[in-house]
Structure formats: structure tokens, C-alpha cells
Amino acid sequence: MADPAFEVGKAARKILIIGSVGAGKTTLARRLCRKTGIPHYELDCVAHEGEGKSRRKRTPQEQMEVLRQVDLTGAWIFEGTLRESYAEILAWAESIVFLDPPLPLRKALIFLRFIKQCLGLEQCHYKSDIKMLCLMYKWTREFEASRPAFEARLKASGGQVVYLKYKSEYSINEMC
């Protein structure tokens, strides 16, 4: 499924990749970053600053200030879950990619991510423990419960939204 916003010569310079936990947002963002040279930013790192015990949540105003500063630099790839405080980035994005694998697959991918993090095979900006695993499943349930409102926000944004269910539906070459 090729998105005209990603055609060669017309490549989007401001790309928002969104979806729930375990959808593959970070994987896609990293691949696009490597292919295009466009900087990639994790929205979780906008919401929080610091590492370990010094990690703290920024206020919604602080989060938007970070996003505005990044937007001023030009091209970007933001990826993460869409928080209420990030409403403006829907308008800034030239292309929005909504990764939405089936729920059973996302649940399996969350557990696989947890195992990889515990084994040190995947880096993360948070403490990977049972509490975090439970939170990821909780956030997935909350996402599913709020899905109609989320999808309405996407439609209301007026931006071009690409809906993908499986990783195999996207090709980096088609997107760049």
C-alpha cells in the first residue's frame, strides 16, 4: 500500500507514527530514520526526561514546548502513542501512519519485547519489570476502550492517514 506522501521526490519531511503499545512504531521510525536521515524522536522521551530514579514526567506545557522546538528544526519523525497534550502535532504532520496490528498479535509482541528487555537484547528508557509489563497490557486495554475517540481525532485532523495492520504492508522503499 503506497502512500502518495511518501513517493520519491515528494517524501514527507514531518512524519507522525502512532499506535498502541507493541504495534511496531519504533521499528518503523528507526528504519525510516536510517533510510531518509530524518531525525527520529520517541514521544515517550518527550513526555518524560531523565533516566532511572531521576526520570520525571514533564507537564503538558513542557511537553509541547519540546515538540515545538523540534518542529522548528524542520524535518522529523515522531513516534509513540497520541496523548491529549500532543494535539498540535496532528496538524504539523505531513503524513500520519497508524500502525494497528490485531490485538492478539500486539499482546504477544508486548511479551516478546519484555523478554528481550530482560535479556538485555533491547534497550528501553524505563525499568523493565513485571509492573511495567502489567502497565503495557493496561495501556493496551485503555487504548482499545478509547479507540472510537482516537479514530475520530485522526479523521478530524484533516491530515493524510495511512492505516496499516501488519508490518508486511509497508515497504521502506515505498515510503521514501
C-alpha positions as CSV (number, residue, x, y, z in Angstrom):
1,M,0.0,0.0,0.0
2,A,1.9,3.1,-1.2
3,D,1.1,6.4,0.3
4,P,1.5,9.3,-2.2
5,A,3.0,11.5,0.5
6,F,5.9,9.0,0.6
7,E,6.6,8.9,-3.2
8,V,10.2,9.6,-4.3
9,G,10.7,13.3,-4.7
10,K,7.6,14.1,-2.7
11,A,8.7,12.5,0.6
12,A,7.1,13.8,3.7
13,R,9.5,15.6,5.9
14,K,7.3,15.5,9.0
15,I,6.0,12.1,9.8
16,L,3.9,11.0,12.8
17,I,3.8,7.3,13.5
18,I,1.2,6.3,16.1
19,G,-0.4,3.3,17.5
20,S,-0.8,1.4,20.7
21,V,1.9,-0.5,22.7
22,G,3.6,-3.2,20.7
23,A,2.4,-2.0,17.3
24,G,5.9,-1.6,15.8
25,K,6.1,2.2,15.8
26,T,9.7,2.4,17.0
27,T,10.8,-0.3,14.5
28,L,9.3,1.6,11.6
29,A,10.6,5.0,12.8
30,R,14.1,3.7,13.1
31,R,14.0,2.2,9.6
32,L,12.7,5.4,8.2
33,C,15.3,7.4,10.1
34,R,18.1,5.2,8.7
35,K,16.7,5.4,5.1
36,T,15.9,9.1,5.0
37,G,18.3,10.7,7.5
38,I,15.3,12.4,9.1
39,P,15.7,12.6,12.9
40,H,13.5,10.3,14.9
41,Y,12.0,11.2,18.3
42,E,10.2,8.9,20.7
43,L,7.2,10.7,22.2
44,D,7.7,8.8,25.5
45,C,11.1,10.7,25.8
46,V,9.2,13.9,25.2
47,A,6.7,13.0,28.0
48,H,9.5,12.0,30.4
49,E,13.0,13.3,30.9
50,G,15.9,11.6,32.7
51,E,16.7,8.0,33.3
52,G,16.2,5.6,36.2
53,K,15.3,7.2,39.5
54,S,15.8,10.7,38.2
55,R,13.2,10.1,35.5
56,R,10.3,12.5,35.8
57,K,7.2,13.3,33.8
58,R,7.1,16.7,32.1
59,T,4.0,18.8,32.4
60,P,1.8,19.0,29.2
61,Q,3.1,22.6,28.7
62,E,6.7,21.4,28.9
63,Q,6.0,18.5,26.5
64,M,4.5,20.9,23.9
65,E,7.5,23.2,24.3
66,V,9.9,20.3,23.5
67,L,7.7,19.4,20.5
68,R,7.6,23.0,19.2
69,Q,11.4,23.3,19.5
70,V,11.8,20.1,17.4
71,D,9.3,21.3,14.9
72,L,11.3,24.5,14.4
73,T,14.3,22.4,13.2
74,G,12.4,21.2,10.1
75,A,12.1,17.5,9.3
76,W,11.2,15.0,12.0
77,I,9.7,11.6,12.7
78,F,7.7,11.4,15.9
79,E,6.5,8.0,17.1
80,G,4.5,6.9,20.0
81,T,1.1,7.0,21.5
82,L,-1.0,10.1,20.9
83,R,-1.6,12.0,24.2
84,E,-4.2,14.7,24.6
85,S,-1.4,17.2,25.1
86,Y,0.1,16.4,21.6
87,A,-3.0,17.5,19.6
88,E,-1.0,20.1,17.7
89,I,1.4,17.6,16.1
90,L,-1.6,16.1,14.2
91,A,-1.8,19.4,12.3
92,W,2.0,19.7,11.8
93,A,2.5,16.2,10.3
94,E,2.6,15.9,6.6
95,S,1.9,12.2,6.9
96,I,0.4,10.2,9.7
97,V,0.9,6.4,9.9
98,F,-1.4,4.5,12.2
99,L,0.1,1.1,13.0
100,D,-2.8,-1.1,14.2
101,P,-1.9,-4.9,14.3
102,P,-4.6,-7.2,15.6
103,L,-4.9,-7.2,19.4
104,P,-3.7,-10.9,19.9
105,L,-0.5,-10.1,17.9
106,R,0.1,-6.8,19.9
107,K,-0.3,-8.7,23.2
108,A,2.3,-11.3,22.0
109,L,4.7,-8.6,20.8
110,I,4.4,-6.8,24.2
111,F,5.5,-10.0,26.0
112,L,8.3,-10.6,23.4
113,R,9.6,-7.0,24.0
114,F,9.5,-7.6,27.7
115,I,11.6,-10.8,27.4
116,K,14.1,-9.1,25.0
117,Q,14.5,-6.2,27.5
118,C,15.0,-8.5,30.5
119,L,17.7,-10.4,28.5
120,G,19.4,-7.1,27.5
121,L,18.7,-7.6,23.8
122,E,16.5,-4.5,23.6
123,Q,17.2,-1.1,25.2
124,C,14.4,0.9,26.9
125,H,14.1,4.2,28.8
126,Y,12.3,2.7,31.7
127,K,12.7,-0.1,34.2
128,S,11.6,-3.3,32.5
129,D,9.9,-5.3,35.2
130,I,6.6,-7.1,35.9
131,K,5.0,-3.9,37.0
132,M,5.8,-2.3,33.6
133,L,4.6,-5.3,31.7
134,C,1.3,-5.1,33.5
135,L,1.1,-1.4,32.7
136,M,1.7,-2.1,29.0
137,Y,-1.2,-4.5,29.0
138,K,-3.3,-2.0,30.9
139,W,-2.5,0.7,28.4
140,T,-3.5,-1.6,25.6
141,R,-6.9,-2.2,27.2
142,E,-7.3,1.5,27.6
143,F,-6.4,2.2,24.0
144,E,-9.0,-0.4,22.8
145,A,-11.6,1.2,25.1
146,S,-10.9,4.7,23.7
147,R,-10.4,3.5,20.1
148,P,-13.6,5.3,18.7
149,A,-12.5,8.6,20.1
150,F,-8.9,8.1,18.9
151,E,-10.0,7.3,15.3
152,A,-12.4,10.3,15.4
153,R,-9.4,12.5,16.3
154,L,-7.5,11.1,13.3
155,K,-10.3,11.8,10.9
156,A,-10.9,15.3,12.3
157,S,-7.2,16.2,11.9
158,G,-7.7,16.5,8.2
159,G,-4.2,15.0,7.5
160,Q,-3.5,12.1,5.3
161,V,-3.6,9.0,7.5
162,V,-2.1,5.6,6.4
163,Y,-3.7,2.7,8.3
164,L,-1.5,-0.4,8.5
165,K,-2.4,-3.7,10.2
166,Y,0.8,-5.7,9.6
167,K,4.5,-4.8,9.1
168,S,4.4,-6.6,5.8
169,E,2.0,-3.9,4.5
170,Y,4.7,-1.2,4.5
171,S,7.8,-1.1,2.5
172,I,10.5,1.4,3.4
173,N,11.3,1.9,-0.3
174,E,7.7,2.8,-1.0
175,M,7.7,5.3,1.9
176,C,10.9,7.2,0.9
